């Protein structure tokens, strides 16, 4: 994935303009591996590290943002959407208060 493609995926990240410095100490073996991978891709070590870390960051964020439900939970959720329960008295009161509040501000 190119840096430009990653930039499009990440709001606020652009190819030019603002950048921040990131420093890290890595074992020599890891740095050698990173250099080799960058060389194989025909890109700089910096570009490779930015690309790889951004891809991993997107993957982690997407995994953490996803709501995962078991089959039973999926079925209960779908049932609640298709056949919602009757509103409770507390919900009706809250709806009335909201309606009155919104009406009084208009």
C-alpha positions in Angstrom: 0.0 0.0 0.0 1.4 3.4 -0.9 1.9 6.3 1.5 -0.7 8.2 -0.6 -3.2 5.4 -0.2 -2.6 5.3 3.6 -3.0 9.1 3.7 -6.4 8.8 2.1 -7.4 6.3 4.7 -6.3 8.4 7.6 -8.2 11.7 8.0 -5.8 14.6 8.8 -2.8 12.8 7.3 -1.4 14.3 4.1 1.5 13.6 1.8 3.0 17.1 2.5 2.9 19.6 5.2 3.0 18.8 8.9 5.1 15.9 10.1 6.4 14.7 13.4 9.5 12.9 14.3 9.4 9.4 15.7 12.5 7.7 17.1 12.8 4.1 18.2 15.6 1.8 19.2 15.3 -1.5 17.5 17.4 -4.6 17.7 20.0 -4.8 14.9 18.3 -7.9 13.5 15.0 -6.1 13.2 16.6 -3.1 11.5 18.3 -5.3 9.1 15.0 -7.0 8.3 13.3 -3.6 7.8 16.1 -2.4 5.5 15.8 -5.6 3.5 12.1 -5.4 3.2 12.3 -1.7 2.1 14.9 -2.6 -0.4 12.7 -5.4 -1.8 9.8 -2.9 -2.2 12.1 -0.3 -3.7 11.3 2.3 -1.1 13.2 4.1 1.7 13.4 2.7 5.2 11.4 5.8 6.3 8.7 5.2 3.8 8.5 1.5 4.7 8.2 2.2 8.4 5.5 4.8 7.9 3.6 2.5 5.5 3.9 -0.6 7.8 3.0 1.2 11.0 0.1 3.1 9.5 -1.3 -0.1 8.0 -1.0 -1.8 11.4 -2.5 1.2 13.2 -5.5 1.2 10.9 -5.9 -2.6 11.4 -5.8 -2.3 15.2 -8.3 0.6 15.2 -10.7 -1.1 12.9 -10.6 -4.3 15.0 -11.2 -2.4 18.2 -14.0 -0.2 16.7 -15.9 -3.2 15.4 -18.8 -4.5 17.5 -18.6 -8.3 17.7 -21.7 -10.3 18.6 -22.2 -14.0 19.1 -24.9 -15.7 16.9 -27.2 -15.6 19.9 -26.5 -11.9 20.4 -27.0 -11.2 16.7 -30.4 -12.9 16.8 -31.5 -11.0 19.9 -30.4 -7.7 18.4 -32.2 -8.4 15.1 -35.3 -9.5 17.0 -35.2 -6.2 19.1 -35.0 -4.2 15.8 -37.8 -6.1 14.1 -40.1 -6.4 17.1 -39.1 -3.6 19.6 -40.6 -3.9 23.1 -43.2 -1.4 24.2 -41.7 1.7 25.7 -41.6 1.8 29.5 -43.2 4.6 31.5 -39.7 6.0 32.2 -39.0 6.2 28.5 -42.4 7.9 27.8 -41.6 10.4 30.6 -38.2 11.1 29.1 -39.7 11.6 25.6 -42.3 14.0 27.0 -39.6 16.0 28.8 -37.5 16.1 25.7 -40.4 17.2 23.5 -41.3 19.9 26.0 -37.7 21.1 26.2 -37.2 21.2 22.5 -40.6 23.0 22.0 -39.7 25.6 24.6 -36.5 26.5 22.8 -38.1 27.1 19.4 
